[in-house]
Amino acid sequence: RIALPGCPGGGCGEECLSPITSETSPGVTEVMFVEKEPAERHTIISWEQKNACILPEDLKNFYLMTDGFHLTWSVKFDDNPIPLGSMVINSISNLSRLGGSSMYTLPNAPTLADLEEDTDEEDQPEKPRFDSRSLIFELDPCNGNGKVCLVYRQTKPVVAPDTEIWFLDRALYWHFLTKTFTAYYRLMITHLGLPQWQYVFTGYGVSPQAKPGCGHRERPLACGPPGRLGGPRARCPRMTAGADPKPRG
């Protein structure tokens, strides 16, 4: 079995074993884990100075073990491998900030901050903002199906940063995932990198195209109380084609 980097928060203190292997999972093939060298400490310090924020301790420990994460796997269909699972954590150099800059090259083009809604859901945590109220960095591009983001609540440098992990869907709606990077790391491995698994934590769920792969996986109980999960219940016309128009619930 493939040895993965240990839980960065010190939970297990040892390497984790990949839950998906061709030996233990019938039909699974071509499990590919890209081993990466640890990030240099001065690279982490340079990132913190450039972005004027301190990495949370668990994410910093993760980068000191491996500069990013990439595991993919396929399934056999008529003896042909079909790519299915993908787990990604961006390297420190690709932990890029979102928001602020224009989405287009045209003069006076709108920014992400111009396009986002300025209201919060009742009984839900306060959403991240693309303006000066939050700092947002991309952890995983999700194969174009959205973005998993590291979100700073405090935009000024602090010793103990207030961070959370959120999912930004293609309609620019925010969905809370976990309080810490360690919890997200375990969540990612639990869901095996199945297509669009982050949409399990939205109000509308996984698209019909992805349901054969991960539609049977409900929200894990360890992810937090129900009030901390999920997102907007209404359907947005900007939502990507193929998404489930009916809220789950």
N, C-alpha and C positions, 0 to 999 in steps of 0.2 A: 504493500500500500504506500501511497505517496505521503511523505512527511511534510506538513505545512508549517509555516511559522507559528510559534506558540501564541497564546492569547496575550496581546500586548499589555493588558491591564494587570497581568500577573495572576489571573484566575487559575490557570492550570500550571503555569510555570514551566511547561514543557512543550515540545512540538505536538501539534495536533495531527491526526491521521485523516486523510481525505475520506469523506463518507461515500464517495463515488469512485469505484474502480471497475475495470473490465473483469476482474476475477470474482468479485462479490456481487456485481449487478448484471444480470443477464441482459444481453442486447446492447450494453454499453461498450464502446470501443474508442480508441484514440484519445485516451485521457492524457492531456498534455499540460504539464506544469512548468512554467518558465521560471527557473531559479534566478534570483537577482542578488547582486552584491549589496551589503548594507550601505546606507547613505552615509556619507562622511559628516561628521559632526559640524564641521565648518559650513557645509552646504545647508544644513538645517538652520544654523545661526544666520546665514546670509538670507535665507527665505524669510525668517522672522524679522530681520532688519528691513528688508525690502517691503514687506507687507504691514509693518508696524503692529504685529500681534505675536503672541506666544503660542506655539502649538500646544494642545492639551498633552499631558504627560503620557497617556496611553498611546496616542498617535505618534508621538516623538519616539517612544520605545519601539514601536512597530517599524518605523523607518530606520532605526539603528540596527534592526535585525534584517530587514530586507527593504530595498528601495522600490516599493510597489509590489503588486501581486497580480498574477495572471494565470488562470487555470481554465482550460476549455475541455469539453468532451463531446462525443458524438454518439449516435445510436445507429444500429444496423437496420437497414430497410431494404429488403430484397438483396441482401449481401453487399449493399452499398452504404458507406458511412454518411450520415446526415448530421451536420453540426447542430447541436442543441444547447448545451450549457456553456455559460461564460461567466467567470467571476473575476472582477477587476477592481484593483485599488490603484489610482494613479501614483506615479512616482512623485517625489518631492518637487522635481522640476516641472511636472505637469499639474501640480496642485494650484490651478490658476483661479484667479478671482473672477466672479461673474458680476455683471451689472455695471452701471455707470457709463460705459462707452456705447455709442450708437450701434444698432443692429445692422444699419445700412450705411452706404458711403455717400448718400445724398445729403445735401445741406439741410440742416434742421430736422434730420430724421429722428424718429422716436427712439428712446432708450428703453431698456427693460423696466426701469422705474416708471416711465410714462405709461406702459401697457398694463402694469399690474393693478389689481383691485386694492383699494385702501380700506377694506373692511375685514373684520375678524369673525370667525364662526363662534357662536355661543358655546360655552363649555369646552372650548378647544384652546390649546396653547397659542399664544400670540405668534402670528406668522412672521417669517423673515421678510425683510424689506430690501429692495435693490438700491435704496438711497443710503444716506449717512447713518441710518439707525441700525444697520447690520453690516457685517462683513461675511461674504459668501464665497466659498471655494469648492471647486468641483472635485469630488472624490472618484466618481465613476460616471462615464458618459452613457452607460446603459444601452450601448449599441444603437443610439439615436432615439430610444424610446422615452427619454427623459434624462434627468441628472440626479445622482445622489450627491448631496452637498454637506460640507462642514460649515455650520453657521455660528458666527460669533454674535452674541447679544451686546457685548460691550465693544464699541468701535475704538476705544482708547486702549493702549497697552496696559495689561495688568499681569500680575504674577500668576494668579490662578484664573485662567480665562473661563468665561461662561459660554460653553459651546454645546451644540446639539447636532444631531444628524437628521436631515430632512430630505424628502424626495420631491423634486420639481417635475411635474408631468409636462407633456407637450403643449398643454393648454395654459401653461404658466400658473397652475394651481399648486399650492404647497401642501404636503402631507407629512406629518411628524412620523419619524421612524424610531429613534432611540435617543437617550440622554448622552450616551458615551460612544466613542468609536469602538471600544471593546465589545459592547453589546451589539453594535451593527456588524462587526466582523463575524461574530457567532451567528447572527441572523442570516448573513449572506451564505455562510457555509451550510446552515440548516436547510436553506432553500435551493442549494446545489447550483445556483446560477441559472435556474430555469428561465426561459424567456419571459420578460415582463413581470417577474415575481414581485417587484416593488408595488405593482398595482393591486396586490392583495390588501395593501394598507390604504387604499383609496375608497371613496364612497361608491364608485362604479365598478370596481373590480377589474379582473384580467380580461383582455379582449377575447372574443370567441376563437380567434386563430391560435391563441396561446393556451387556451383552457385544456386541450388534450395533454399538455405537458405539465401544467401546474395548477389547473383549476381545482384539483381535489385538496390542495394544501390550504387549510384555514389558518387564521392568525395564531401564531404560537402564544400560549398563555404567558410565557416568560417575557413577552415584549412590553408589558406594562398594562395598566388598567385601560379598559375600553375607551374611557374619556380622553386618553392621550393619543388615540390612534384615529385614523380615518381622515377624511377631508370633506370638501363641499359635497352636498347631496344633490345639487342641481346639475343638470347636463349643460355643458358649455358648447356653443356652436363652433368654437375654435378647436374642439377636441379632435385628435387625429382620427381619421376614418378607420372604422373597424372596432373602435372601443365600444364596450358594452354601454348602451344608453340608459340602462336601468340601474339605479343605485342598489347596492347590496344591502340587505337589512331585513 
